[in-house]
Amino acid sequence: MEQFLSRAKDASRVLSTISGKEKNRILNEMAAALRSNTKDLIEANAKDMQAGKKNNLTSALMDRLLLDEGRIDAMATAIEEIANLKDPVGRVLDGWITEDGLNIQKVSIPIGVIGIIYESRPNVTSDTAALCFKSSNVCVLKGGKEAQNSNEAIAKILQATLKKNNLPEALISLIPDASREGVDKLIKMDKYVDLIIPRGGAGLIKHVSENATVSVVKHDKGQCHTYIDKDAKIDNAIAIALNAKVQRPGVCNAMETLLVDREIASKILPDLKSKFDNEKTELKGCLETQAIIDVIYATDEDYNTEYLANILNIKVVDGVSGAIEHIIRFGSGHSEAIVSENITTAEKFLNAIDAAAVYVNASTRFTDGGAFGFGAEVGISTNKLHARGPMGIEGLTTYKFKIYGSGQIR
């Protein structure tokens, strides 16, 4: 592991010699290479899918794992979009002249070597590799064992493009020891690694956060809520709630709990149940919900669970204040939404909720690097420092001060 990371650290110095134009050209070559190797990627993914069935992965996890022509094309498109973004490195973020006549410039620079630990989705391999390359960072990747064949195939294609351009393959690589012990070594290698980004289950996040000596930006669980206010447009509310839960239940920005204003609960819950029943959503609810529709009782443990599956909690609350109180207790700081036509109520919700993304009259499913215009993301940070929400290329930079003098002494 140490030799592997030493090579990654050495490779990071090579990136400083590559112009933005060159990086963009290479990124576009990577995108083309993914498309031209679609057949090989699908064959590699089929092995993972077969193993997933054998290991009884849930339908939501199987969906996250699947690669087909459309998803591979989307991976390539994401890389092309990243190539078209402005180079985040070398920008003068601020500048001023001090009383001593020093010309100080605050300039964006890459972080260095970034370790990314993730589960399930193979597209994370290409997305994070491209974002790191664009921002002049080296990435060392540790994907989930359920996607091992897919991840290796994607990394091999990207490395072949690097090699073709006389660049070290260590710029983008999978860690050699993907075991739990290997991860434990990686997160303590602060001599070589500058940042760890874990994205996955609560257990993984907790383990990395408690044991890493490298700085960590957490991609914590998505305990996302949607609150339907008494002043909501009912049709909008139902459409947003459905989209937030069923469009892709196995992702972190999917809604896990629906909060409904007590004043409209008896009116809207029967319609919501009918729609969710059509989508085969398993519904759980509080006692007030059970008095209106037939659902399983939801416990505090349920309200604290990220299902990543087509399961939804419902809670009747006492207006926006009740919704805020529930989210403060059970939210994870990821994404929260209110559906309301009352501007005052919406602003109260926006200002009171401490989350990376807070929506009015829109689905939480939009918390995504691509949807935000970042091309892709390395994760959705629930940290407050140094990045929050979808982490695109700017979240992968830090800064330093360049100071120009003319002989000043202090």
Sine and cosine of phi, psi and omega as CSV:
sin_phi,cos_phi,sin_psi,cos_psi,sin_omega,cos_omega
0.00,0.00,-0.68,0.74,-0.03,-1.00
-0.91,0.42,-0.66,0.75,0.04,-1.00
-0.90,0.45,-0.67,0.75,0.02,-1.00
-0.87,0.50,-0.73,0.69,-0.03,-1.00
-0.95,0.30,-0.50,0.87,0.08,-1.00
-0.89,0.46,-0.66,0.75,0.05,-1.00
-0.90,0.43,-0.62,0.79,0.03,-1.00
-0.90,0.45,-0.67,0.74,0.01,-1.00
-0.90,0.44,-0.68,0.74,0.04,-1.00
-0.89,0.46,-0.64,0.77,-0.02,-1.00
-0.90,0.43,-0.48,0.88,-0.03,-1.00
-0.89,0.46,-0.46,0.89,0.00,-1.00
-0.95,0.30,-0.45,0.89,0.02,-1.00
-0.92,0.40,-0.58,0.81,-0.05,-1.00
-0.88,0.47,-0.49,0.87,-0.01,-1.00
-0.92,0.39,-0.24,0.97,-0.02,-1.00
-1.00,-0.09,-0.07,1.00,-0.08,-1.00
-0.99,-0.14,0.78,-0.63,0.00,-1.00
-0.96,0.28,0.31,-0.95,0.06,-1.00
-0.87,0.50,-0.62,0.79,0.01,-1.00
-0.89,0.45,-0.65,0.76,0.02,-1.00
-0.92,0.40,-0.68,0.73,0.03,-1.00
-0.86,0.52,-0.68,0.73,-0.01,-1.00
-0.91,0.42,-0.65,0.76,0.02,-1.00
-0.89,0.46,-0.69,0.73,-0.01,-1.00
-0.92,0.38,-0.63,0.78,0.05,-1.00
-0.87,0.49,-0.67,0.74,0.03,-1.00
-0.91,0.41,-0.54,0.84,0.09,-1.00
-0.92,0.40,-0.62,0.78,0.05,-1.00
-0.88,0.47,-0.69,0.72,0.01,-1.00
-0.87,0.50,-0.70,0.72,0.00,-1.00
-0.90,0.43,-0.61,0.79,-0.01,-1.00
-0.91,0.41,-0.62,0.79,0.05,-1.00
-0.89,0.47,-0.70,0.71,-0.01,-1.00
-0.90,0.43,-0.67,0.74,-0.06,-1.00
-0.95,0.31,-0.28,0.96,0.03,-1.00
-0.95,-0.32,0.42,0.91,-0.03,-1.00
-0.82,0.57,-0.70,0.71,-0.04,-1.00
-0.87,0.50,-0.72,0.70,-0.01,-1.00
-0.90,0.44,-0.62,0.78,0.00,-1.00
-0.92,0.40,-0.66,0.75,0.01,-1.00
-0.91,0.41,-0.61,0.79,0.03,-1.00
-0.91,0.41,-0.67,0.74,0.03,-1.00
-0.91,0.41,-0.67,0.75,0.00,-1.00
-0.91,0.42,-0.55,0.83,0.01,-1.00
-0.87,0.50,-0.57,0.82,0.05,-1.00
-0.90,0.44,-0.66,0.75,0.02,-1.00
-0.93,0.37,-0.64,0.77,0.01,-1.00
-0.90,0.44,-0.66,0.75,0.01,-1.00
-0.89,0.45,-0.69,0.72,0.03,-1.00
-0.91,0.41,-0.59,0.81,0.02,-1.00
-0.89,0.46,-0.67,0.75,0.05,-1.00
-0.90,0.44,-0.68,0.73,-0.01,-1.00
-0.88,0.47,-0.58,0.82,-0.03,-1.00
-1.00,-0.03,0.15,0.99,0.08,-1.00
0.85,0.52,0.67,0.74,0.11,-0.99
-0.90,0.44,0.53,-0.85,0.02,-1.00
-0.91,0.40,0.31,-0.95,0.01,-1.00
-0.88,0.48,-0.57,0.82,0.02,-1.00
-0.91,0.41,-0.68,0.74,0.02,-1.00
-0.93,0.36,-0.59,0.81,0.05,-1.00
-0.90,0.44,-0.60,0.80,0.04,-1.00
-0.91,0.41,-0.65,0.76,0.04,-1.00
-0.89,0.45,-0.52,0.85,-0.09,-1.00
-0.99,0.16,-0.48,0.88,-0.16,-0.99
-0.90,0.43,0.70,-0.71,0.21,-0.98
-0.88,-0.48,0.76,-0.65,0.14,-0.99
-0.72,-0.69,-0.05,-1.00,-0.05,-1.00
-0.85,0.53,-0.67,0.75,-0.02,-1.00
-0.90,0.44,-0.68,0.73,-0.02,-1.00
-0.95,0.31,-0.57,0.82,0.05,-1.00
-0.92,0.39,-0.66,0.75,0.07,-1.00
-0.89,0.46,-0.62,0.78,0.03,-1.00
-0.91,0.42,-0.60,0.80,0.07,-1.00
-0.88,0.48,-0.70,0.71,0.00,-1.00
-0.91,0.41,-0.67,0.75,0.01,-1.00
-0.88,0.47,-0.64,0.77,0.03,-1.00
-0.87,0.50,-0.66,0.75,0.03,-1.00
-0.90,0.43,-0.66,0.75,0.03,-1.00
-0.89,0.45,-0.63,0.78,0.03,-1.00
-0.92,0.40,-0.61,0.79,0.06,-1.00
-0.90,0.44,-0.65,0.76,0.02,-1.00
-0.87,0.49,-0.53,0.85,-0.05,-1.00
-0.99,0.15,-0.15,0.99,0.02,-1.00
-0.96,0.27,0.38,-0.92,0.07,-1.00
-0.90,0.43,0.60,-0.80,0.04,-1.00
-0.91,0.42,0.82,-0.57,-0.04,-1.00
-0.99,0.14,-0.15,0.99,-0.11,-0.99
-0.99,-0.13,0.65,-0.76,0.07,-1.00
1.00,0.07,0.13,0.99,0.03,-1.00
-0.98,0.17,0.66,-0.75,0.09,-1.00
-0.99,0.12,0.94,-0.34,-0.07,-1.00
-0.99,0.14,-0.46,0.89,0.00,-1.00
-0.28,-0.96,0.30,-0.95,0.03,-1.00
-0.26,-0.97,0.56,-0.83,-0.01,-1.00
-0.31,-0.95,0.28,-0.96,0.07,-1.00
-0.95,-0.31,0.79,-0.61,0.00,-1.00
-0.99,0.13,0.14,-0.99,0.04,-1.00
-0.88,0.48,-0.43,0.90,0.02,-1.00
-1.00,0.08,0.05,1.00,0.02,-1.00
0.99,0.12,0.21,0.98,0.05,-1.00
-0.98,0.18,0.73,-0.68,0.06,-1.00
-1.00,-0.06,0.96,-0.29,-0.06,-1.00
-0.97,-0.26,0.77,-0.64,0.07,-1.00
-0.84,-0.54,0.74,-0.67,0.08,-1.00
-0.99,-0.13,0.92,-0.40,-0.19,-0.98
-0.86,-0.51,0.69,-0.72,0.01,-1.00
-0.97,0.26,0.66,-0.75,0.01,-1.00
-0.66,-0.75,0.35,-0.94,0.06,-1.00
-0.93,0.38,0.38,-0.92,0.04,-1.00
-0.97,0.26,-0.63,0.78,0.04,-1.00
0.75,-0.66,-0.95,-0.32,0.03,-1.00
-0.95,-0.32,0.84,-0.55,-0.07,-1.00
-0.89,-0.46,0.84,-0.55,0.08,-1.00
-1.00,-0.09,0.81,-0.59,-0.05,-1.00
-0.86,-0.51,0.85,-0.53,-0.03,-1.00
-0.92,-0.39,0.84,-0.54,-0.12,-0.99
-0.54,-0.84,0.17,-0.99,-0.06,-1.00
-0.78,-0.63,0.43,-0.90,0.22,-0.97
0.92,0.40,-0.96,0.28,-0.27,-0.96
-0.97,0.24,0.89,-0.45,-0.01,-1.00
-0.91,0.41,-0.45,0.89,-0.02,-1.00
-0.90,0.44,-0.33,0.94,0.05,-1.00
-0.88,0.48,-0.54,0.84,0.00,-1.00
-0.87,0.49,-0.77,0.64,-0.03,-1.00
-0.96,0.27,-0.62,0.78,0.00,-1.00
-0.87,0.49,-0.78,0.63,-0.07,-1.00
-0.94,0.34,-0.58,0.81,0.04,-1.00
-0.88,0.47,-0.70,0.72,-0.02,-1.00
-0.93,0.38,-0.66,0.75,0.01,-1.00
-0.89,0.45,-0.67,0.74,0.01,-1.00
-0.91,0.41,-0.68,0.73,-0.01,-1.00
-0.89,0.45,-0.69,0.72,0.00,-1.00
-0.87,0.49,-0.61,0.79,-0.04,-1.00
-1.00,-0.04,0.25,0.97,0.08,-1.00
0.90,0.44,0.51,0.86,0.08,-1.00
-0.96,-0.29,0.50,-0.87,0.17,-0.99
-1.00,0.04,0.67,-0.75,0.07,-1.00
-0.89,-0.46,0.71,-0.71,0.16,-0.99
-0.90,-0.44,0.83,-0.56,-0.24,-0.97
-0.92,-0.38,0.63,-0.78,0.12,-0.99
-0.75,-0.67,0.99,-0.13,0.02,-1.00
-1.00,0.06,0.14,-0.99,0.01,-1.00
-0.95,0.31,0.51,-0.86,-0.02,-1.00
-0.90,0.44,-0.43,0.90,0.00,-1.00
-0.93,0.37,-0.31,0.95,0.00,-1.00
-0.90,-0.44,0.36,0.93,-0.14,-0.99
-0.83,0.55,-0.75,0.66,-0.03,-1.00
-0.90,0.44,-0.66,0.75,0.01,-1.00
-0.91,0.42,-0.72,0.70,-0.02,-1.00
-0.89,0.46,-0.67,0.74,0.02,-1.00
-0.89,0.45,-0.64,0.77,0.00,-1.00
-0.92,0.40,-0.67,0.74,0.02,-1.00
-0.91,0.42,-0.74,0.67,-0.01,-1.00
-0.87,0.49,-0.63,0.77,0.00,-1.00
-0.88,0.47,-0.65,0.76,0.02,-1.00
-0.91,0.41,-0.70,0.71,0.00,-1.00
-0.92,0.40,-0.64,0.77,0.02,-1.00
-0.92,0.40,-0.57,0.82,0.04,-1.00
-0.89,0.46,-0.60,0.80,0.05,-1.00
-0.92,0.38,-0.64,0.77,0.06,-1.00
-0.88,0.47,-0.73,0.68,-0.02,-1.00
-0.87,0.49,-0.65,0.76,0.02,-1.00
-0.87,0.50,-0.49,0.87,-0.01,-1.00
-0.98,-0.18,0.35,0.94,0.06,-1.00
0.85,0.53,0.61,0.79,0.05,-1.00
-0.92,-0.40,0.51,-0.86,-0.03,-1.00
-0.92,0.39,0.68,-0.73,0.03,-1.00
-0.90,0.44,-0.36,0.93,-0.02,-1.00
-0.91,0.42,-0.17,0.98,0.06,-1.00
-0.90,0.43,-0.52,0.86,0.03,-1.00
-0.68,-0.73,0.92,-0.39,-0.05,-1.00
-0.44,-0.90,0.45,-0.90,0.12,-0.99
-1.00,-0.01,0.63,-0.78,-0.04,-1.00
-0.91,0.42,0.59,-0.81,-0.09,-1.00
-0.94,0.35,-0.45,0.89,-0.01,-1.00
-0.87,-0.48,0.99,-0.17,-0.08,-1.00
-1.00,-0.01,0.20,0.98,0.02,-1.00
-0.97,0.25,0.14,-0.99,0.06,-1.00
-0.86,0.51,-0.61,0.79,0.02,-1.00
-0.91,0.41,-0.61,0.79,0.03,-1.00
-0.90,0.44,-0.67,0.74,0.05,-1.00
-0.89,0.45,-0.66,0.75,0.01,-1.00
-0.88,0.47,-0.57,0.82,0.08,-1.00
-0.93,0.37,-0.72,0.69,-0.05,-1.00
-0.83,0.56,-0.72,0.69,-0.14,-0.99
-0.97,0.24,-0.06,1.00,0.06,-1.00
-0.94,-0.35,0.06,1.00,-0.06,-1.00
-1.00,0.01,0.86,0.51,-0.07,-1.00
-0.94,0.33,-0.17,0.99,0.10,-1.00
-0.94,0.35,-0.48,0.88,-0.08,-1.00
-0.89,-0.46,-0.48,0.88,-0.10,-1.00
-0.96,-0.29,0.72,-0.69,-0.08,-1.00
-0.99,-0.16,-0.40,0.91,-0.03,-1.00
-0.42,-0.91,0.64,-0.77,0.12,-0.99
-0.91,-0.41,0.74,-0.67,0.08,-1.00
-0.86,-0.51,0.98,-0.20,0.07,-1.00
-1.00,-0.01,0.73,-0.68,0.08,-1.00
-0.70,-0.71,0.90,-0.43,-0.06,-1.00
0.15,-0.99,-0.49,-0.87,-0.05,-1.00
-0.94,0.34,0.25,-0.97,-0.04,-1.00
-0.86,0.51,-0.58,0.82,-0.01,-1.00
-0.90,0.44,-0.69,0.73,0.03,-1.00
-0.89,0.46,-0.74,0.67,-0.04,-1.00
-0.86,0.50,-0.71,0.70,-0.03,-1.00
-0.89,0.46,-0.69,0.72,-0.03,-1.00
-0.89,0.45,-0.73,0.69,-0.03,-1.00
-0.91,0.42,-0.71,0.70,-0.04,-1.00
-0.88,0.48,-0.60,0.80,-0.06,-1.00
-0.99,0.13,-0.34,0.94,-0.13,-0.99
-0.90,-0.44,-0.20,0.98,-0.06,-1.00
-0.97,0.25,0.62,-0.79,0.21,-0.98
-0.98,-0.19,-0.23,0.97,0.14,-0.99
-0.99,0.17,0.53,-0.85,0.06,-1.00
-0.86,0.51,0.60,-0.80,-0.08,-1.00
-0.83,-0.56,0.72,-0.70,0.23,-0.97
-0.93,-0.38,0.90,-0.43,-0.13,-0.99
-0.99,0.13,0.68,-0.74,0.24,-0.97
-0.95,-0.31,0.99,0.11,-0.16,-0.99
-0.99,0.15,-0.01,-1.00,-0.08,-1.00
-0.90,0.45,0.49,-0.87,0.01,-1.00
-0.99,-0.13,0.99,0.15,0.05,-1.00
-1.00,0.03,0.97,0.23,-0.18,-0.98
-1.00,-0.07,0.61,-0.79,-0.02,-1.00
-0.83,-0.55,0.49,-0.87,0.21,-0.98
-0.81,-0.59,0.79,-0.61,0.01,-1.00
-0.95,-0.31,0.82,-0.57,0.06,-1.00
-0.98,-0.18,0.92,-0.40,-0.07,-1.00
-1.00,0.08,0.35,-0.94,0.02,-1.00
-0.88,0.48,-0.39,0.92,0.00,-1.00
-0.99,-0.14,0.34,0.94,0.03,-1.00
-0.98,0.18,0.46,-0.89,0.23,-0.97
-0.97,0.23,0.85,-0.52,-0.14,-0.99
-0.86,0.51,-0.71,0.71,-0.01,-1.00
-0.88,0.48,-0.69,0.73,0.05,-1.00
-0.88,0.48,-0.70,0.71,-0.06,-1.00
-0.87,0.49,-0.71,0.70,-0.02,-1.00
-0.91,0.41,-0.69,0.73,0.00,-1.00
-0.89,0.45,-0.67,0.74,-0.01,-1.00
-0.92,0.39,-0.70,0.72,0.00,-1.00
-0.89,0.46,-0.69,0.72,0.03,-1.00
-0.87,0.49,-0.74,0.67,-0.02,-1.00
-0.88,0.47,-0.68,0.73,-0.06,-1.00
-0.90,0.45,-0.48,0.88,-0.02,-1.00
-0.99,-0.14,-0.77,0.64,-0.27,-0.96
-0.99,-0.16,-0.25,0.97,-0.06,-1.00
-0.87,0.49,-0.63,0.77,0.12,-0.99
-0.36,-0.93,1.00,0.06,-0.15,-0.99
-0.90,0.44,-0.38,0.92,-0.14,-0.99
-1.00,0.02,0.29,0.96,-0.01,-1.00
-0.91,-0.41,0.32,-0.95,-0.18,-0.98
-0.95,0.32,-0.34,0.94,-0.01,-1.00
-0.99,-0.11,0.18,0.98,0.10,-0.99
-0.97,0.23,0.58,-0.81,0.01,-1.00
-0.93,0.38,0.68,-0.73,0.08,-1.00
-0.95,-0.31,-0.46,0.89,0.01,-1.00
-0.70,-0.72,0.74,-0.67,0.07,-1.00
-0.97,-0.23,0.83,-0.56,0.03,-1.00
-0.97,-0.25,0.74,-0.68,-0.07,-1.00
-0.81,-0.59,0.76,-0.65,0.04,-1.00
-0.88,0.48,0.74,-0.68,-0.03,-1.00
-0.83,0.56,-0.54,0.84,-0.08,-1.00
-0.91,0.41,-0.40,0.92,-0.02,-1.00
-0.87,-0.50,0.10,0.99,-0.10,-1.00
-0.85,0.53,-0.73,0.68,-0.05,-1.00
-0.92,0.39,-0.41,0.91,-0.01,-1.00
-0.99,0.13,-0.67,0.74,-0.16,-0.99
-0.99,-0.11,-0.47,0.88,-0.10,-1.00
-0.89,0.45,-0.65,0.76,0.05,-1.00
-0.86,0.50,-0.65,0.76,0.04,-1.00
-0.91,0.41,-0.67,0.74,0.03,-1.00
-0.88,0.47,-0.68,0.73,0.00,-1.00
-0.88,0.47,-0.67,0.74,0.02,-1.00
-0.86,0.51,-0.70,0.71,-0.01,-1.00
-0.91,0.41,-0.70,0.72,-0.02,-1.00
-0.94,0.34,-0.54,0.84,0.08,-1.00
-0.88,0.47,-0.62,0.78,0.04,-1.00
-0.89,0.46,-0.47,0.88,0.00,-1.00
-1.00,-0.08,0.09,1.00,0.01,-1.00
0.86,0.50,0.56,0.83,0.04,-1.00
-0.99,0.17,0.75,-0.66,0.09,-1.00
-0.99,0.17,0.85,-0.53,-0.08,-1.00
-0.96,-0.29,0.66,-0.75,0.12,-0.99
-0.79,-0.61,0.49,-0.87,-0.04,-1.00
-0.41,-0.91,0.19,-0.98,0.04,-1.00
-0.98,0.22,0.04,-1.00,-0.02,-1.00
-0.87,0.49,-0.64,0.77,0.02,-1.00
-0.91,0.42,-0.62,0.78,0.06,-1.00
-0.90,0.44,-0.69,0.72,-0.01,-1.00
-0.89,0.46,-0.46,0.89,0.01,-1.00
-0.95,0.30,-0.29,0.96,-0.05,-1.00
-0.96,-0.28,-0.66,0.75,-0.01,-1.00
-0.72,-0.69,0.32,-0.95,-0.03,-1.00
-1.00,0.06,0.97,-0.24,0.02,-1.00
-0.65,-0.76,0.29,-0.96,0.11,-0.99
-0.95,0.31,0.52,-0.85,0.03,-1.00
-0.94,0.33,0.72,-0.70,0.02,-1.00
-0.99,-0.14,0.80,-0.60,0.03,-1.00
-1.00,-0.07,0.14,-0.99,0.09,-1.00
-0.86,0.51,-0.59,0.81,0.04,-1.00
-0.88,0.47,-0.64,0.77,0.05,-1.00
-0.88,0.47,-0.70,0.72,-0.02,-1.00
-0.92,0.40,-0.27,0.96,0.00,-1.00
-0.97,-0.24,0.18,0.98,-0.08,-1.00
-0.97,-0.26,0.77,-0.63,0.17,-0.99
-1.00,0.02,0.98,-0.22,-0.12,-0.99
-0.95,0.32,-0.64,0.77,-0.13,-0.99
0.79,0.62,0.61,0.79,-0.04,-1.00
-0.44,-0.90,0.14,-0.99,-0.07,-1.00
-0.99,0.15,0.87,0.49,0.01,-1.00
-0.77,-0.63,0.68,-0.73,-0.07,-1.00
-0.69,-0.72,0.73,-0.68,0.16,-0.99
-1.00,0.02,0.57,-0.82,0.11,-0.99
-0.80,-0.60,0.70,-0.71,-0.01,-1.00
-0.70,-0.71,0.82,-0.57,0.10,-0.99
-0.99,0.10,0.77,-0.63,-0.09,-1.00
-0.80,-0.60,0.30,-0.95,0.00,-1.00
-1.00,0.05,0.98,0.20,0.06,-1.00
0.92,0.39,-0.24,-0.97,-0.07,-1.00
-0.91,0.41,-0.53,0.85,0.02,-1.00
-0.90,0.43,-0.64,0.77,0.05,-1.00
-0.91,0.41,-0.61,0.79,0.03,-1.00
-0.91,0.42,-0.71,0.70,0.01,-1.00
-0.87,0.48,-0.69,0.72,0.00,-1.00
-0.87,0.50,-0.69,0.73,0.00,-1.00
-0.91,0.42,-0.69,0.72,-0.03,-1.00
-0.92,0.40,-0.64,0.77,0.04,-1.00
-0.86,0.51,-0.60,0.80,-0.04,-1.00
-0.97,0.24,-0.66,0.75,-0.16,-0.99
-0.92,-0.39,-0.21,0.98,-0.07,-1.00
-0.94,0.35,0.38,-0.93,-0.01,-1.00
-0.93,-0.36,0.12,0.99,0.02,-1.00
0.99,0.16,0.33,0.94,-0.05,-1.00
-1.00,-0.05,-0.99,0.12,-0.05,-1.00
-0.61,-0.79,0.72,-0.69,0.00,-1.00
-0.69,-0.73,0.51,-0.86,-0.07,-1.00
-0.66,-0.75,0.54,-0.84,0.15,-0.99
-0.85,-0.53,0.64,-0.77,0.12,-0.99
-0.92,-0.40,0.93,-0.37,-0.06,-1.00
-0.28,-0.96,0.55,-0.84,0.10,-1.00
-0.99,-0.15,0.02,1.00,0.00,-1.00
-1.00,-0.03,0.94,-0.34,-0.10,-1.00
-0.88,0.47,-0.65,0.76,-0.01,-1.00
-0.89,0.46,-0.70,0.71,0.02,-1.00
-0.90,0.44,-0.69,0.72,-0.01,-1.00
-0.88,0.47,-0.68,0.73,0.00,-1.00
-0.92,0.40,-0.59,0.81,0.06,-1.00
-0.87,0.49,-0.70,0.72,0.03,-1.00
-0.89,0.45,-0.75,0.67,-0.02,-1.00
-0.85,0.53,-0.66,0.75,-0.08,-1.00
-0.98,0.19,-0.47,0.88,-0.07,-1.00
-1.00,0.06,-0.44,0.90,-0.10,-1.00
-1.00,0.04,0.83,-0.56,0.01,-1.00
-0.99,-0.15,1.00,0.02,0.02,-1.00
-0.62,-0.78,0.30,-0.95,-0.02,-1.00
-0.90,0.43,-0.58,0.82,0.01,-1.00
-0.68,-0.73,0.79,-0.62,0.01,-1.00
-0.79,-0.62,0.82,-0.57,-0.14,-0.99
-0.93,-0.37,0.50,-0.87,0.22,-0.98
-0.87,-0.49,0.85,-0.53,0.07,-1.00
0.83,0.55,0.70,0.71,0.07,-1.00
-0.39,-0.92,0.38,-0.93,-0.04,-1.00
-0.98,0.22,0.59,-0.81,0.08,-1.00
-0.91,0.41,-0.23,0.97,0.00,-1.00
-0.89,0.46,-0.21,0.98,0.00,-1.00
-0.99,0.16,-0.11,0.99,0.04,-1.00
-0.96,0.27,1.00,-0.02,-0.16,-0.99
-0.30,-0.95,0.65,-0.76,-0.03,-1.00
-0.85,0.53,-0.67,0.75,0.01,-1.00
-0.91,0.42,-0.71,0.70,-0.01,-1.00
-0.91,0.41,-0.49,0.87,0.03,-1.00
-0.99,0.14,-0.09,1.00,0.00,-1.00
1.00,0.01,0.28,0.96,-0.01,-1.00
-1.00,-0.04,-0.01,1.00,-0.06,-1.00
1.00,0.07,-0.79,0.62,0.05,-1.00
-0.23,-0.97,-0.14,-0.99,0.04,-1.00
-0.56,-0.83,0.43,-0.91,0.12,-0.99
-1.00,0.03,-0.17,0.99,0.02,-1.00
0.27,-0.96,0.14,-0.99,0.06,-1.00
-0.92,-0.39,0.97,-0.25,-0.13,-0.99
-0.97,0.26,0.77,-0.64,0.16,-0.99
-0.98,-0.19,0.14,0.99,0.16,-0.99
-0.95,0.32,0.21,-0.98,0.19,-0.98
-0.97,-0.25,-0.33,0.94,0.06,-1.00
-0.73,-0.68,0.58,-0.82,-0.17,0.99
-1.00,-0.05,-0.13,0.99,0.01,-1.00
-0.78,-0.63,0.48,-0.88,0.01,-1.00
-0.64,-0.77,0.61,-0.79,-0.03,-1.00
0.98,0.20,-0.33,-0.94,-0.01,-1.00
-0.85,0.53,0.83,-0.56,-0.03,-1.00
-1.00,-0.09,0.97,-0.24,0.09,-1.00
-1.00,-0.08,-0.41,-0.91,-0.10,-1.00
-0.91,0.41,-0.53,0.85,-0.01,-1.00
-0.93,0.37,-0.51,0.86,0.06,-1.00
-0.94,0.34,-0.20,0.98,0.01,-1.00
-0.99,-0.17,0.30,0.96,0.06,-1.00
-0.86,-0.52,0.38,-0.92,0.20,-0.98
-0.83,-0.56,-0.41,-0.91,0.01,-1.00
-0.49,-0.87,0.29,-0.96,0.16,-0.99
-0.65,-0.76,0.26,-0.96,0.01,-1.00
-0.98,-0.21,0.80,-0.60,0.15,-0.99
-0.98,-0.22,0.81,-0.58,-0.08,-1.00
-0.87,-0.49,0.85,-0.53,-0.01,-1.00
-0.95,-0.30,0.84,-0.54,0.02,-1.00
-0.87,-0.50,-0.03,-1.00,0.03,-1.00
-0.67,-0.74,0.59,0.81,0.02,-1.00
0.96,-0.29,0.17,0.99,-0.03,-1.00
-0.89,0.46,0.62,-0.79,0.16,-0.99
-0.75,-0.66,0.37,-0.93,-0.02,-1.00
-0.87,-0.49,0.00,0.00,0.00,0.00
